[in-house]
Amino acid sequence: MECNCYLQGILTSLIIFSIALLGGCAKPVSEFYPPDPDRTDNKTVYIVNHGLHTGIVLPKKDADPYIHSFDDFKSARYLEIGWGDETYYQTREKTLWMSIRALFWPTDSVLHVAALQTDPVAYFSNNEVVQLKLSKTGFIRLVEFIDNSFALDEKKQIIKLGSGLYGTSRFYRAEGMFHLFNNCNTWSAGAIRSSGFPISTFYVFTAGNIMYQLSPH
C-alpha cells in the first residue's frame, strides 16, 4: 500500500507522542521465548514490510493443524496473512479520505491471505523481510492468534470475500474493528507477542516500528 506524505506526517507525530507517553512500559517476557537452539522442533516465520503495513508468513504444513483449512491454497508451501481495514485494504486506488476514515472511524476489518510457493525472502525480494525463530509452543500460539482473527459464519466456516492483491490470494471477513489504535501493525505486533517474542504493542503505528523492534533479534 502507498502512503501519502500527509498521512505519513500524522503517523510520525503520533509515534513521537506515543513513545514519549509510553516509553516506560515494560516489554513482555515469556517462558517459551527465545527457543532452545538445541531443539529440532523450532519453527521459522517471516515478517514482511510492505511499507504501510506488515504481513506474517507461516509454513503452511506446520500451521495446518492449528488453523482453519484453506481450500483455496491446498498446494501452497507458505501462507502470508495480513489484517486491515475492509475498504482501504481491498481498494487498489487509495484516497486521502479513505486513509482518514480508516484511521479515525472504527471500521470493519478483513484478513488477506496469499499463497506462496517459494521462499518468502525470495518472493518478497524487494521488501524488507525478517526471519523469526520460534519454539513450537510459541509458533502454535501465534497461529492460534491468527486463526482466532477470522470471523466465522453460522456454520463455523471462514467467510470468503473478494480476490486478493497479488498472486493466488483472497480476502476474508475478520474479527475486530480497525482504527488508529487497532491497526494492521498493532494486529501483527499482537500476533508476534502471542508467540512469546518481547515486542511492545503500545506504540506500534507503522511497519517500520515493528521491523525496528525485530531487528535486534
C-alpha positions, 0 to 999 in steps of 0.5 A: 500500500502507498502512503501519502506524505500527509498521512505519513506526517500524522503517523510520525507525530503520533509515534513521537507522542506515543513513545514519549507517553509510553516509553516506560512500559515494560516489554513482555517476557515469556517462558517459551521465548527465545527457543532452545537452539538445541531443539529440532522442533523450532519453527521459522516465520517471516515478517514482511514490510510492505511499507504501510503495513506488515504481513506474517508468513507461516509454513503452511504444513506446520500451521495446518493443524492449528488453523482453519483449512484453506481450500483455496491454497491446498498446494501452497508451501507458505501462507502470508496473512495480513489484517486491515481495514475492509475498504482501504485494504481491498481498494487498489486506488487509495484516497486521502479520505479513505486513509482518514476514515480508516484511521479515525472511524472504527471500521470493519476489518478483513484478513488477506491471505496469499499463497506462496510457493517459494521462499518468502525472502525470495518472493518478497525480494524487494521488501524488507523481510525478517526471519523469526525463530520460534519454539513450537509452543510459541509458533502454535500460539501465534497461529492460534492468534491468527486463526482466532482473527477470522470471523466465522459464519453460522456454520463455523466456516471462514467467510470468503470475500473478494480476490486478493492483491497479488498472486493466488490470494483472497480476502476474508471477513475478520474479527475486530474493528480497525482504527488508529489504535487497532491497526494492521501493525498493532494486529501483527505486533499482537500476533508476534507477542502471542508467540512469546517474542518481547515486542511492545504493542503500545506504540506500534503505528507503522511497519517500520516500528515493528521491523525496528523492534525485530531487528535486534533479534 
